[in-house]
Amino acid sequence: MRSRRLGQHFLNSTRLAERIARTAGVENELVVEIGPGKGILTRQLARIASKVVAVEIDSRLAASLRALRIPRVDVLNLDFLKVDLRNFDHPVIVGNIPYGITSAITEKLILSKKYLKQALLTLQKEYGSKMTAALGHPQYGYTSICVNYHFDIYRHFVVSARYFSPKPKVSSVVVTLRPKEGVYDERDELGFFEFVAGVFRYRRKSLKNAISNYLGWYPQEMDSTLLAKRPQDLRIEDYYRIYTMVSGER
């Protein structure tokens, strides 16, 4: 996570950093670390990885990290969101993610999933709950559907706020994202997820009203039982079937 000026909360526990590094499964792997900060996790990753590319946007932190001369660590003073992951050989992404840009980083990993091996992220517990929520869970929603479409997700352990300095107001959770192939037509993924996001804007309405509010109409051939449900009651297969209907009638 980034400095206070950039919204970062630094890890303050070497033991926790060791645990995260072990959980990441980076033995003899190339690692791209997001926001290494003061390098407490970087040191632990470098002990077992073949190489660590530490991407730090803060120029002062990047300079301090370079000065440590940690073996097998290259420091890039760049914004991770602007890093082209095609320049690396299927790295493992590891990072304590700044709360304010979690969605942006998730989107980048989705767009770059074919170029990475996996990602281990420490992120705000609430966002992690949205990622891992199953159908019927109160946190189940657009994030759950989108992330699970692209990745197999593994929830590891919760990290108390006391393990960060300055101390955040919320706990964090460590998750692994492993890319998977989409089971639907990838040529129209953008349109499909725009549709899902549009319907979820009206998550408290019935599906019939949610689709009508988003599109201005709804497919007449849809099952009435399905139309009576709410957006959070549908599986990704349901959404794809509906999207196939509406995209064919536009």
Stockholm file with secondary structure:
# STOCKHOLM 1.0

chainA/1-250         MRSRRLGQHFLNSTRLAERIARTAGVENELVVEIGPGKGILTRQLARIASKVVAVEIDSRLAASLRALRIPRVDVLNLDFLKVDLRNFDHPVIVGNIPYGITSAITEKLILSKKYLKQALLTLQKEYGSKMTAALGHPQYGYTSICVNYHFDIYRHFVVSARYFSPKPKVSSVVVTLRPKEGVYDERDELGFFEFVAGVFRYRRKSLKNAISNYLGWYPQEMDSTLLAKRPQDLRIEDYYRIYTMVSGER
#=GR chainA/1-250 SS CCCGGGTCCEECCHHHHHHHHHHHTCTTCEEEEECCTTSHHHHHHHHHSSEEEEECSCHHHHHHHHHHCCTTEEEECSCGGGCCGGGSSSCEEEEECCGGGHHHHHHHHHHTGGGCSEEEEEEEHHHHHHHHCCTTSTTCSHHHHHHHHHEEEEEEEEECGGGEESCCSSCEEEEEEEECCCSSCGGGHHHHHHHHHHHHTTTTSCHHHHHHHHHSSCCTTSCHHHHTSCGGGCCHHHHHHHHHHHHHHC
#=GC SS_cons         CCCGGGTCCEECCHHHHHHHHHHHTCTTCEEEEECCTTSHHHHHHHHHSSEEEEECSCHHHHHHHHHHCCTTEEEECSCGGGCCGGGSSSCEEEEECCGGGHHHHHHHHHHTGGGCSEEEEEEEHHHHHHHHCCTTSTTCSHHHHHHHHHEEEEEEEEECGGGEESCCSSCEEEEEEEECCCSSCGGGHHHHHHHHHHHHTTTTSCHHHHHHHHHSSCCTTSCHHHHTSCGGGCCHHHHHHHHHHHHHHC
//
